[in-house]
Amino acid sequence: MKKTYRVLIEAKDEQGLVYKISKIFSDMNLNIISNSEFVDRDKKLFFMRSEISGDEVEMKKLQKEIFSSLPEKSSVKIVDSSVRKKIVVLVTKEAHCLGDILIRSVDNELDADIVEVIGNYSHLEKLVEKFDIHFAEVSHVGNDRETHANIIKARLDKLEFDYIVLAKYMRILPPSFVANYKNRIINIHHSFLPAFIGANPYKQAHERGVKIIGATAHFVTDDLDEGPIIVQDVTKVDHSHNWKEMQKTGKDIEKIVLSKALKYVLEDRVFVYSNRTVIF
């Protein structure tokens, strides 16, 4: 039975790569549904995402054929697009991003299953339970940052998931935690990074007299709010807005930016390299 697969390739750039890969598809009688490629000419790196139809046996052979045709240290990944990814959501008290994710998941807009929602407060438990999803409170009270993160990790170790989503999770994750999930933790930052990093960016923006405010979805790294950027967006403001009005407006941008970022990631459209992203 033929299914749709995503072929994800990252390699050192050289002449004829698109031809070589396309010829392998053709020789194996695989149908190309869509294809995108990009070359970073400064770093001489080649990226390609193809959607093809075939069966599982063909995919195993295809991966070997493509890999053998590429330069050394290349990456070839083939993903069955019919398999829904699984996410765990971390929250604190704010409901707008979580609520948006829950609704989109129910409506099959995200093409993902929410395995569990973990909060360091219980404020959002009733909201989550309305969607028949398990909520776990892992309080930070009485624990230092490292200990609290280790408790969360112990819980995550019992779950099967692809990505962790920080839906306004207002605690800094220690490097020891982040290291376990490289390019698998997605955060929404209530600012147009790299501007206004850290706490209360809307107040910072207001004091600076900005004319636009925005939000940034990015992968989490050890450097606070400096991980590879996935999606950004902005909206106009003016002198009549106080910082609390900016914050209210910003919430709408935050949930839209986060949902777009999740869609790209869950559809395997994001390649990460050198603290940057390529998005097809």
C-alpha positions, -999 to +999 in steps of 0.1 A: +000+000+000+015+034-010+017+062+014+031+097+015+066+102+029+087+132+036+124+130+025+146+154+044+182+159+032+210+180+045+244+178+028+275+197+018+266+214-015+280+202-047+269+204-084+242+180-095+226+171-062+190+178-072+195+158-104+210+128-086+182+127-060+155+132-086+169+105-107+168+081-078+131+089-073+125+084-110+145+051-112+125+037-083+092+048-099+084+071-070+059+099-075+071+133-064+042+153-048+062+184-039+098+194-037+118+223-021+155+230-019+178+257-006+216+263-008+234+284+018+261+296-005+282+311+023+284+279+043+280+257+012+252+237+026+223+220+007+188+214+021+160+196+004+125+185+015+105+162-008+071+146-005+068+114-024+044+084-025+057+048-021+056+018+002+077+010+033+099-014+015+108+012-011+116+037+016+142+015+032+159+011-002+155+048-010+173+059+021+204+038+012+204+049-024+202+086-016+227+084+013+253+066-010+249+094-036+256+123-012+289+138+001+303+126+035+285+137+067+252+141+050+219+135+067+189+117+051+157+112+070+125+097+057+093+104+077+059+087+073+036+117+070+006+096+082+021+092+116+009+119+140+035+134+162+032+137+199+038+168+220+040+177+257+030+212+267+045+230+297+025+259+312+024+283+341-007+305+345-015+321+312-042+304+291-042+320+257-014+300+240-024+267+256-061+273+247-052+280+211-031+248+209-059+227+225-085+240+200-063+235+170-054+200+181-091+191+185-098+205+150-068+186+135-051+218+125-018+208+142-018+171+132-005+162+166-016+145+198-011+162+231+003+135+254+001+156+286+001+192+299+025+199+328+022+230+349+041+244+378+007+257+391-027+241+389-044+272+374-050+256+340-060+221+351-097+226+345-092+240+311-070+210+300-094+184+315-123+199+293-103+184+263-098+150+280-061+155+283-042+147+314-028+176+335+001+171+359+011+197+384+048+197+392+052+225+416+085+244+418+078+255+454+106+243+478+129+232+449+157+250+432+156+253+394+178+223+388+158+200+411+125+211+397+137+205+361+149+170+372+115+162+386+099+172+353+124+152+333+116+121+355+080+125+344+089+131+308+110+099+308+078+079+312+061+096+282+065+091+245+067+124+226+084+142+198+085+179+211+081+199+242+061+231+238+066+260+263+032+277+261+040+307+283+060+285+307+076+312+328+106+294+342+141+292+328+152+256+320+187+247+331+213+236+306+213+200+319+176+198+310+179+215+276+207+192+266+184+162+267+161+176+241+182+194+215+160+212+189+129+196+205+119+224+229+098+252+213+092+284+231+071+315+225+087+347+235+066+378+240+089+400+220+104+405+186+137+389+193+166+399+197+150+430+212+137+431+247+151+398+260+141+387+295+113+398+318+084+421+310+094+430+274+061+449+268+071+473+296+106+476+281+091+482+246+067+509+260+096+527+277+116+526+245+086+541+225+084+514+199+059+516+170+056+478+165+054+449+190+058+413+181+064+377+192+090+351+184+088+313+184+122+296+187+140+265+197+153+266+233+191+266+238+213+273+268+214+310+258+183+327+271+159+336+243+187+332+216+178+298+201+171+293+164+141+314+153+112+296+137+085+323+132+081+360+140+053+385+135+045+420+145+016+445+148+016+483+149+012+503+181+016+540+189+021+565+217-015+561+230-009+525+241+003+518+276+024+487+283-006+467+296-025+475+264+005+464+244+006+432+264-031+425+257-025+430+219+006+409+221-012+379+234-030+375+200+003+376+182+019+351+206-007+324+200-007+329+162+031+328+160+033+297+182+007+278+162+025+286+129+058+274+144+042+242+156+027+236+122+060+240+104+078+218+129+052+190+130+052+189+091+090+185+091+095+218+073+122+231+096+159+225+093+182+238+121+219+247+116+243+273+130+216+287+153+195+294+122+166+277+104+156+269+069+118+266+066+101+251+035 
